[in-house]
Amino acid sequence: MISERIKMLREQYNYSQAELANALGIARTSVLAWENQTSVPAMKHLIAIAKLFHISTDYLLEVENHRALSLEGLTDEEISIICSLLSYFDKKKVNRE
């Protein structure tokens, strides 16, 4: 559910409900309502959440289950660091299997 995805992403990025609300320019009670499934975000907020957490709206809406990370706006050095981290975790995963 979208409510679970929003909460999971917020917690992974170490945002409080108030901090997420502030980043989106909305009231904290809106985030609370989304997470409690009493309302859903407007399209503009879905887009803003996707941009903030570097994910696709398809992932947020559970159209697809794989999580894509946007590298837009990152330098070549930052992209290289991320690729190195992904490679590191892939190797650890293979060793565990």
Backbone atoms as SQL, in Angstrom:
CREATE TABLE atoms (id INTEGER PRIMARY KEY, chain TEXT, resi INTEGER, resn TEXT, atom TEXT, x REAL, y REAL, z REAL);
INSERT INTO atoms VALUES
  (1, 'A', 1, 'MET', 'N', 0.830, -1.186, 0.000),
  (2, 'A', 1, 'MET', 'CA', 0.000, 0.000, 0.000),
  (3, 'A', 1, 'MET', 'C', 0.880, 1.257, 0.000),
  (4, 'A', 2, 'ILE', 'N', 0.346, 2.283, -0.594),
  (5, 'A', 2, 'ILE', 'CA', 1.083, 3.541, -0.689),
  (6, 'A', 2, 'ILE', 'C', 1.426, 4.088, 0.700),
  (7, 'A', 3, 'SER', 'N', 0.533, 3.889, 1.660),
  (8, 'A', 3, 'SER', 'CA', 0.788, 4.380, 3.019),
  (9, 'A', 3, 'SER', 'C', 2.028, 3.724, 3.612),
  (10, 'A', 4, 'GLU', 'N', 2.174, 2.424, 3.364),
  (11, 'A', 4, 'GLU', 'CA', 3.332, 1.702, 3.887),
  (12, 'A', 4, 'GLU', 'C', 4.614, 2.139, 3.193),
  (13, 'A', 5, 'ARG', 'N', 4.522, 2.387, 1.879),
  (14, 'A', 5, 'ARG', 'CA', 5.713, 2.826, 1.140),
  (15, 'A', 5, 'ARG', 'C', 6.172, 4.194, 1.632),
  (16, 'A', 6, 'ILE', 'N', 5.234, 5.101, 1.836),
  (17, 'A', 6, 'ILE', 'CA', 5.600, 6.439, 2.305),
  (18, 'A', 6, 'ILE', 'C', 6.277, 6.346, 3.670),
  (19, 'A', 7, 'LYS', 'N', 5.700, 5.584, 4.566),
  (20, 'A', 7, 'LYS', 'CA', 6.278, 5.442, 5.907),
  (21, 'A', 7, 'LYS', 'C', 7.656, 4.786, 5.846),
  (22, 'A', 8, 'MET', 'N', 7.795, 3.737, 5.047),
  (23, 'A', 8, 'MET', 'CA', 9.064, 3.042, 4.924),
  (24, 'A', 8, 'MET', 'C', 10.144, 3.980, 4.386),
  (25, 'A', 9, 'LEU', 'N', 9.825, 4.718, 3.335),
  (26, 'A', 9, 'LEU', 'CA', 10.796, 5.646, 2.752),
  (27, 'A', 9, 'LEU', 'C', 11.156, 6.750, 3.743),
  (28, 'A', 10, 'ARG', 'N', 10.143, 7.296, 4.400),
  (29, 'A', 10, 'ARG', 'CA', 10.388, 8.360, 5.383),
  (30, 'A', 10, 'ARG', 'C', 11.343, 7.881, 6.464),
  (31, 'A', 11, 'GLU', 'N', 11.113, 6.670, 6.949),
  (32, 'A', 11, 'GLU', 'CA', 11.969, 6.131, 8.010),
  (33, 'A', 11, 'GLU', 'C', 13.364, 5.793, 7.491),
  (34, 'A', 12, 'GLN', 'N', 13.468, 5.269, 6.267),
  (35, 'A', 12, 'GLN', 'CA', 14.776, 4.950, 5.705),
  (36, 'A', 12, 'GLN', 'C', 15.630, 6.199, 5.531),
  (37, 'A', 13, 'TYR', 'N', 14.991, 7.303, 5.225),
  (38, 'A', 13, 'TYR', 'CA', 15.718, 8.564, 5.046),
  (39, 'A', 13, 'TYR', 'C', 15.800, 9.365, 6.345),
  (40, 'A', 14, 'ASN', 'N', 15.351, 8.760, 7.432),
  (41, 'A', 14, 'ASN', 'CA', 15.406, 9.374, 8.762),
  (42, 'A', 14, 'ASN', 'C', 14.680, 10.708, 8.847),
  (43, 'A', 15, 'TYR', 'N', 13.519, 10.764, 8.213),
  (44, 'A', 15, 'TYR', 'CA', 12.667, 11.944, 8.314),
  (45, 'A', 15, 'TYR', 'C', 11.594, 11.677, 9.367),
  (46, 'A', 16, 'SER', 'N', 11.314, 12.674, 10.181),
  (47, 'A', 16, 'SER', 'CA', 10.120, 12.600, 11.028),
  (48, 'A', 16, 'SER', 'C', 8.936, 12.980, 10.147),
  (49, 'A', 17, 'GLN', 'N', 7.740, 12.764, 10.626),
  (50, 'A', 17, 'GLN', 'CA', 6.564, 13.189, 9.855),
  (51, 'A', 17, 'GLN', 'C', 6.597, 14.694, 9.636),
  (52, 'A', 18, 'ALA', 'N', 7.007, 15.426, 10.651),
  (53, 'A', 18, 'ALA', 'CA', 7.081, 16.891, 10.542),
  (54, 'A', 18, 'ALA', 'C', 8.121, 17.315, 9.518),
  (55, 'A', 19, 'GLU', 'N', 9.266, 16.638, 9.489),
  (56, 'A', 19, 'GLU', 'CA', 10.313, 16.985, 8.529),
  (57, 'A', 19, 'GLU', 'C', 9.882, 16.702, 7.096),
  (58, 'A', 20, 'LEU', 'N', 9.202, 15.569, 6.888),
  (59, 'A', 20, 'LEU', 'CA', 8.697, 15.260, 5.553),
  (60, 'A', 20, 'LEU', 'C', 7.663, 16.291, 5.133),
  (61, 'A', 21, 'ALA', 'N', 6.757, 16.604, 6.044),
  (62, 'A', 21, 'ALA', 'CA', 5.730, 17.608, 5.748),
  (63, 'A', 21, 'ALA', 'C', 6.372, 18.946, 5.384),
  (64, 'A', 22, 'ASN', 'N', 7.375, 19.341, 6.137),
  (65, 'A', 22, 'ASN', 'CA', 8.067, 20.602, 5.866),
  (66, 'A', 22, 'ASN', 'C', 8.732, 20.577, 4.486),
  (67, 'A', 23, 'ALA', 'N', 9.366, 19.461, 4.145),
  (68, 'A', 23, 'ALA', 'CA', 10.029, 19.338, 2.845),
  (69, 'A', 23, 'ALA', 'C', 9.025, 19.425, 1.696),
  (70, 'A', 24, 'LEU', 'N', 7.785, 18.988, 1.956),
  (71, 'A', 24, 'LEU', 'CA', 6.743, 19.008, 0.930),
  (72, 'A', 24, 'LEU', 'C', 5.880, 20.268, 0.990),
  (73, 'A', 25, 'GLY', 'N', 6.075, 21.075, 2.021),
  (74, 'A', 25, 'GLY', 'CA', 5.295, 22.300, 2.167),
  (75, 'A', 25, 'GLY', 'C', 3.854, 22.060, 2.552),
  (76, 'A', 26, 'ILE', 'N', 3.648, 21.052, 3.402),
  (77, 'A', 26, 'ILE', 'CA', 2.295, 20.694, 3.843),
  (78, 'A', 26, 'ILE', 'C', 2.282, 20.549, 5.362),
  (79, 'A', 27, 'ALA', 'N', 1.100, 20.302, 5.916),
  (80, 'A', 27, 'ALA', 'CA', 0.965, 20.097, 7.359),
  (81, 'A', 27, 'ALA', 'C', 1.359, 18.676, 7.733),
  (82, 'A', 28, 'ARG', 'N', 1.913, 18.503, 8.928),
  (83, 'A', 28, 'ARG', 'CA', 2.287, 17.183, 9.422),
  (84, 'A', 28, 'ARG', 'C', 1.094, 16.248, 9.466),
  (85, 'A', 29, 'THR', 'N', -0.078, 16.795, 9.724),
  (86, 'A', 29, 'THR', 'CA', -1.275, 15.961, 9.794),
  (87, 'A', 29, 'THR', 'C', -1.597, 15.300, 8.448),
  (88, 'A', 30, 'SER', 'N', -1.154, 15.912, 7.359),
  (89, 'A', 30, 'SER', 'CA', -1.349, 15.288, 6.043),
  (90, 'A', 30, 'SER', 'C', -0.517, 14.017, 5.927),
  (91, 'A', 31, 'VAL', 'N', 0.736, 14.089, 6.357),
  (92, 'A', 31, 'VAL', 'CA', 1.600, 12.907, 6.328),
  (93, 'A', 31, 'VAL', 'C', 1.012, 11.835, 7.240),
  (94, 'A', 32, 'LEU', 'N', 0.575, 12.225, 8.404),
  (95, 'A', 32, 'LEU', 'CA', -0.054, 11.297, 9.342),
  (96, 'A', 32, 'LEU', 'C', -1.261, 10.612, 8.694),
  (97, 'A', 33, 'ALA', 'N', -2.088, 11.383, 8.024),
  (98, 'A', 33, 'ALA', 'CA', -3.277, 10.828, 7.367),
  (99, 'A', 33, 'ALA', 'C', -2.896, 9.854, 6.254),
  (100, 'A', 34, 'TRP', 'N', -1.845, 10.166, 5.495),
  (101, 'A', 34, 'TRP', 'CA', -1.392, 9.243, 4.442),
  (102, 'A', 34, 'TRP', 'C', -0.930, 7.926, 5.047),
  (103, 'A', 35, 'GLU', 'N', -0.144, 8.021, 6.113),
  (104, 'A', 35, 'GLU', 'CA', 0.402, 6.818, 6.735),
  (105, 'A', 35, 'GLU', 'C', -0.673, 6.010, 7.460),
  (106, 'A', 36, 'ASN', 'N', -1.730, 6.658, 7.897),
  (107, 'A', 36, 'ASN', 'CA', -2.828, 5.964, 8.570),
  (108, 'A', 36, 'ASN', 'C', -3.927, 5.527, 7.608),
  (109, 'A', 37, 'GLN', 'N', -3.712, 5.751, 6.326),
  (110, 'A', 37, 'GLN', 'CA', -4.639, 5.353, 5.273),
  (111, 'A', 37, 'GLN', 'C', -5.988, 6.069, 5.355),
  (112, 'A', 38, 'THR', 'N', -6.001, 7.272, 5.908),
  (113, 'A', 38, 'THR', 'CA', -7.259, 8.027, 5.948),
  (114, 'A', 38, 'THR', 'C', -7.365, 8.997, 4.784),
  (115, 'A', 39, 'SER', 'N', -6.239, 9.183, 4.063),
  (116, 'A', 39, 'SER', 'CA', -6.260, 9.967, 2.829),
  (117, 'A', 39, 'SER', 'C', -5.067, 9.544, 1.983),
  (118, 'A', 40, 'VAL', 'N', -5.054, 9.992, 0.747),
  (119, 'A', 40, 'VAL', 'CA', -3.938, 9.699, -0.152),
  (120, 'A', 40, 'VAL', 'C', -3.368, 11.022, -0.651),
  (121, 'A', 41, 'PRO', 'N', -2.086, 11.023, -0.975),
  (122, 'A', 41, 'PRO', 'CA', -1.470, 12.263, -1.460),
  (123, 'A', 41, 'PRO', 'C', -2.025, 12.678, -2.816),
  (124, 'A', 42, 'ALA', 'N', -2.109, 13.973, -3.026),
  (125, 'A', 42, 'ALA', 'CA', -2.459, 14.512, -4.340),
  (126, 'A', 42, 'ALA', 'C', -1.318, 14.198, -5.298),
  (127, 'A', 43, 'MET', 'N', -1.605, 14.232, -6.586),
  (128, 'A', 43, 'MET', 'CA', -0.605, 13.912, -7.599),
  (129, 'A', 43, 'MET', 'C', 0.663, 14.750, -7.435),
  (130, 'A', 44, 'LYS', 'N', 0.508, 16.050, -7.155),
  (131, 'A', 44, 'LYS', 'CA', 1.700, 16.892, -7.008),
  (132, 'A', 44, 'LYS', 'C', 2.554, 16.441, -5.831),
  (133, 'A', 45, 'HIS', 'N', 1.921, 15.904, -4.790),
  (134, 'A', 45, 'HIS', 'CA', 2.681, 15.424, -3.639),
  (135, 'A', 45, 'HIS', 'C', 3.338, 14.077, -3.937),
  (136, 'A', 46, 'LEU', 'N', 2.668, 13.229, -4.721),
  (137, 'A', 46, 'LEU', 'CA', 3.282, 11.969, -5.127),
  (138, 'A', 46, 'LEU', 'C', 4.561, 12.230, -5.914),
  (139, 'A', 47, 'ILE', 'N', 4.492, 13.184, -6.819),
  (140, 'A', 47, 'ILE', 'CA', 5.658, 13.540, -7.618),
  (141, 'A', 47, 'ILE', 'C', 6.765, 14.106, -6.731),
  (142, 'A', 48, 'ALA', 'N', 6.394, 14.974, -5.797),
  (143, 'A', 48, 'ALA', 'CA', 7.384, 15.569, -4.889),
  (144, 'A', 48, 'ALA', 'C', 8.030, 14.505, -4.000),
  (145, 'A', 49, 'ILE', 'N', 7.256, 13.551, -3.527),
  (146, 'A', 49, 'ILE', 'CA', 7.799, 12.460, -2.700),
  (147, 'A', 49, 'ILE', 'C', 8.776, 11.627, -3.523),
  (148, 'A', 50, 'ALA', 'N', 8.389, 11.306, -4.752),
  (149, 'A', 50, 'ALA', 'CA', 9.260, 10.515, -5.630),
  (150, 'A', 50, 'ALA', 'C', 10.587, 11.242, -5.863),
  (151, 'A', 51, 'LYS', 'N', 10.518, 12.526, -6.116),
  (152, 'A', 51, 'LYS', 'CA', 11.751, 13.303, -6.334),
  (153, 'A', 51, 'LYS', 'C', 12.592, 13.366, -5.064),
  (154, 'A', 52, 'LEU', 'N', 11.947, 13.594, -3.945),
  (155, 'A', 52, 'LEU', 'CA', 12.660, 13.714, -2.671),
  (156, 'A', 52, 'LEU', 'C', 13.416, 12.434, -2.335),
  (157, 'A', 53, 'PHE', 'N', 12.773, 11.284, -2.572),
  (158, 'A', 53, 'PHE', 'CA', 13.375, 10.003, -2.215),
  (159, 'A', 53, 'PHE', 'C', 14.060, 9.306, -3.395),
  (160, 'A', 54, 'HIS', 'N', 14.167, 10.011, -4.521),
  (161, 'A', 54, 'HIS', 'CA', 14.880, 9.496, -5.699),
  (162, 'A', 54, 'HIS', 'C', 14.317, 8.156, -6.181),
  (163, 'A', 55, 'ILE', 'N', 13.011, 8.081, -6.263),
  (164, 'A', 55, 'ILE', 'CA', 12.342, 6.864, -6.725),
  (165, 'A', 55, 'ILE', 'C', 11.361, 7.229, -7.831),
  (166, 'A', 56, 'SER', 'N', 10.809, 6.218, -8.473),
  (167, 'A', 56, 'SER', 'CA', 9.788, 6.468, -9.487),
  (168, 'A', 56, 'SER', 'C', 8.414, 6.513, -8.814),
  (169, 'A', 57, 'THR', 'N', 7.506, 7.208, -9.446),
  (170, 'A', 57, 'THR', 'CA', 6.127, 7.203, -8.933),
  (171, 'A', 57, 'THR', 'C', 5.529, 5.812, -9.077),
  (172, 'A', 58, 'ASP', 'N', 5.972, 5.044, -10.072),
  (173, 'A', 58, 'ASP', 'CA', 5.501, 3.658, -10.217),
  (174, 'A', 58, 'ASP', 'C', 5.837, 2.836, -8.979),
  (175, 'A', 59, 'TYR', 'N', 7.032, 3.021, -8.441),
  (176, 'A', 59, 'TYR', 'CA', 7.410, 2.306, -7.225),
  (177, 'A', 59, 'TYR', 'C', 6.540, 2.764, -6.055),
  (178, 'A', 60, 'LEU', 'N', 6.349, 4.043, -5.937),
  (179, 'A', 60, 'LEU', 'CA', 5.557, 4.597, -4.844),
  (180, 'A', 60, 'LEU', 'C', 4.114, 4.089, -4.896),
  (181, 'A', 61, 'LEU', 'N', 3.577, 3.991, -6.108),
  (182, 'A', 61, 'LEU', 'CA', 2.191, 3.546, -6.295),
  (183, 'A', 61, 'LEU', 'C', 2.063, 2.033, -6.400),
  (184, 'A', 62, 'GLU', 'N', 3.180, 1.317, -6.257),
  (185, 'A', 62, 'GLU', 'CA', 3.229, -0.134, -6.318),
  (186, 'A', 62, 'GLU', 'C', 2.820, -0.689, -7.678),
  (187, 'A', 63, 'VAL', 'N', 3.076, 0.098, -8.731),
  (188, 'A', 63, 'VAL', 'CA', 2.868, -0.406, -10.087),
  (189, 'A', 63, 'VAL', 'C', 3.984, -1.395, -10.401),
  (190, 'A', 64, 'GLU', 'N', 5.157, -1.115, -9.862),
  (191, 'A', 64, 'GLU', 'CA', 6.283, -2.031, -9.987),
  (192, 'A', 64, 'GLU', 'C', 6.918, -2.181, -8.618),
  (193, 'A', 65, 'ASN', 'N', 7.570, -3.310, -8.410),
  (194, 'A', 65, 'ASN', 'CA', 8.139, -3.573, -7.089),
  (195, 'A', 65, 'ASN', 'C', 9.622, -3.334, -6.986),
  (196, 'A', 66, 'HIS', 'N', 10.311, -3.184, -8.096),
  (197, 'A', 66, 'HIS', 'CA', 11.739, -2.914, -7.951),
  (198, 'A', 66, 'HIS', 'C', 11.943, -1.419, -7.777),
  (199, 'A', 67, 'ARG', 'N', 12.895, -1.131, -7.004),
  (200, 'A', 67, 'ARG', 'CA', 13.175, 0.254, -6.643),
  (201, 'A', 67, 'ARG', 'C', 14.303, 0.777, -7.518),
  (202, 'A', 68, 'ALA', 'N', 14.023, 1.806, -8.263),
  (203, 'A', 68, 'ALA', 'CA', 15.040, 2.421, -9.116),
  (204, 'A', 68, 'ALA', 'C', 15.543, 3.690, -8.440),
  (205, 'A', 69, 'LEU', 'N', 16.818, 3.860, -8.485),
  (206, 'A', 69, 'LEU', 'CA', 17.433, 5.029, -7.878),
  (207, 'A', 69, 'LEU', 'C', 17.816, 6.002, -8.985),
  (208, 'A', 70, 'SER', 'N', 17.326, 7.202, -8.915),
  (209, 'A', 70, 'SER', 'CA', 17.660, 8.220, -9.904),
  (210, 'A', 70, 'SER', 'C', 19.030, 8.806, -9.592),
  (211, 'A', 71, 'LEU', 'N', 19.867, 8.866, -10.605),
  (212, 'A', 71, 'LEU', 'CA', 21.200, 9.438, -10.445),
  (213, 'A', 71, 'LEU', 'C', 21.267, 10.855, -10.989),
  (214, 'A', 72, 'GLU', 'N', 20.126, 11.359, -11.393),
  (215, 'A', 72, 'GLU', 'CA', 20.061, 12.701, -11.965),
  (216, 'A', 72, 'GLU', 'C', 20.568, 13.736, -10.969),
  (217, 'A', 73, 'GLY', 'N', 21.407, 14.620, -11.460),
  (218, 'A', 73, 'GLY', 'CA', 21.922, 15.694, -10.625),
  (219, 'A', 73, 'GLY', 'C', 23.175, 15.335, -9.852),
  (220, 'A', 74, 'LEU', 'N', 23.624, 14.073, -9.949),
  (221, 'A', 74, 'LEU', 'CA', 24.832, 13.667, -9.239),
  (222, 'A', 74, 'LEU', 'C', 26.049, 13.839, -10.140),
  (223, 'A', 75, 'THR', 'N', 27.176, 14.070, -9.529),
  (224, 'A', 75, 'THR', 'CA', 28.413, 14.180, -10.296),
  (225, 'A', 75, 'THR', 'C', 28.892, 12.785, -10.683),
  (226, 'A', 76, 'ASP', 'N', 29.838, 12.722, -11.611),
  (227, 'A', 76, 'ASP', 'CA', 30.417, 11.436, -12.010),
  (228, 'A', 76, 'ASP', 'C', 31.062, 10.740, -10.817),
  (229, 'A', 77, 'GLU', 'N', 31.691, 11.510, -9.955),
  (230, 'A', 77, 'GLU', 'CA', 32.335, 10.927, -8.775),
  (231, 'A', 77, 'GLU', 'C', 31.290, 10.330, -7.827),
  (232, 'A', 78, 'GLU', 'N', 30.195, 11.031, -7.615),
  (233, 'A', 78, 'GLU', 'CA', 29.129, 10.516, -6.743),
  (234, 'A', 78, 'GLU', 'C', 28.503, 9.251, -7.326),
  (235, 'A', 79, 'ILE', 'N', 28.319, 9.227, -8.647),
  (236, 'A', 79, 'ILE', 'CA', 27.773, 8.040, -9.301),
  (237, 'A', 79, 'ILE', 'C', 28.733, 6.867, -9.151),
  (238, 'A', 80, 'SER', 'N', 30.007, 7.129, -9.282),
  (239, 'A', 80, 'SER', 'CA', 31.020, 6.092, -9.117),
  (240, 'A', 80, 'SER', 'C', 30.987, 5.510, -7.708),
  (241, 'A', 81, 'ILE', 'N', 30.831, 6.351, -6.719),
  (242, 'A', 81, 'ILE', 'CA', 30.756, 5.891, -5.324),
  (243, 'A', 81, 'ILE', 'C', 29.538, 4.991, -5.141),
  (244, 'A', 82, 'ILE', 'N', 28.408, 5.389, -5.680),
  (245, 'A', 82, 'ILE', 'CA', 27.181, 4.582, -5.565),
  (246, 'A', 82, 'ILE', 'C', 27.364, 3.240, -6.263),
  (247, 'A', 83, 'CYS', 'N', 27.960, 3.254, -7.450),
  (248, 'A', 83, 'CYS', 'CA', 28.203, 2.008, -8.180),
  (249, 'A', 83, 'CYS', 'C', 29.129, 1.089, -7.391),
  (250, 'A', 84, 'SER', 'N', 30.130, 1.650, -6.754),
  (251, 'A', 84, 'SER', 'CA', 31.048, 0.856, -5.927),
  (252, 'A', 84, 'SER', 'C', 30.306, 0.223, -4.755),
  (253, 'A', 85, 'LEU', 'N', 29.438, 0.981, -4.134),
  (254, 'A', 85, 'LEU', 'CA', 28.648, 0.442, -3.020),
  (255, 'A', 85, 'LEU', 'C', 27.727, -0.688, -3.483),
  (256, 'A', 86, 'LEU', 'N', 27.077, -0.498, -4.622),
  (257, 'A', 86, 'LEU', 'CA', 26.202, -1.547, -5.155),
  (258, 'A', 86, 'LEU', 'C', 26.994, -2.813, -5.457),
  (259, 'A', 87, 'SER', 'N', 28.160, -2.656, -6.040),
  (260, 'A', 87, 'SER', 'CA', 29.017, -3.799, -6.333),
  (261, 'A', 87, 'SER', 'C', 29.421, -4.510, -5.046),
  (262, 'A', 88, 'TYR', 'N', 29.781, -3.743, -4.041),
  (263, 'A', 88, 'TYR', 'CA', 30.162, -4.305, -2.744),
  (264, 'A', 88, 'TYR', 'C', 29.027, -5.152, -2.163),
  (265, 'A', 89, 'PHE', 'N', 27.807, -4.607, -2.173),
  (266, 'A', 89, 'PHE', 'CA', 26.675, -5.337, -1.611),
  (267, 'A', 89, 'PHE', 'C', 26.295, -6.546, -2.457),
  (268, 'A', 90, 'ASP', 'N', 26.444, -6.451, -3.777),
  (269, 'A', 90, 'ASP', 'CA', 26.196, -7.605, -4.638),
  (270, 'A', 90, 'ASP', 'C', 27.152, -8.735, -4.310),
  (271, 'A', 91, 'LYS', 'N', 28.427, -8.427, -4.089),
  (272, 'A', 91, 'LYS', 'CA', 29.417, -9.441, -3.764),
  (273, 'A', 91, 'LYS', 'C', 29.122, -10.081, -2.411),
  (274, 'A', 92, 'LYS', 'N', 28.708, -9.270, -1.451),
  (275, 'A', 92, 'LYS', 'CA', 28.358, -9.811, -0.123),
  (276, 'A', 92, 'LYS', 'C', 27.163, -10.741, -0.236),
  (277, 'A', 93, 'LYS', 'N', 26.205, -10.371, -1.073),
  (278, 'A', 93, 'LYS', 'CA', 24.994, -11.186, -1.256),
  (279, 'A', 93, 'LYS', 'C', 25.360, -12.547, -1.856),
  (280, 'A', 94, 'VAL', 'N', 26.237, -12.549, -2.849),
  (281, 'A', 94, 'VAL', 'CA', 26.666, -13.792, -3.485),
  (282, 'A', 94, 'VAL', 'C', 27.386, -14.684, -2.474),
  (283, 'A', 95, 'ASN', 'N', 28.208, -14.104, -1.622),
  (284, 'A', 95, 'ASN', 'CA', 28.938, -14.859, -0.618),
  (285, 'A', 95, 'ASN', 'C', 28.020, -15.470, 0.440),
  (286, 'A', 96, 'ARG', 'N', 26.886, -14.825, 0.707),
  (287, 'A', 96, 'ARG', 'CA', 25.932, -15.356, 1.694),
  (288, 'A', 96, 'ARG', 'C', 25.139, -16.519, 1.133),
  (289, 'A', 97, 'GLU', 'N', 24.959, -16.537, -0.175),
  (290, 'A', 97, 'GLU', 'CA', 24.162, -17.596, -0.810),
  (291, 'A', 97, 'GLU', 'C', 25.009, -18.795, -0.983);
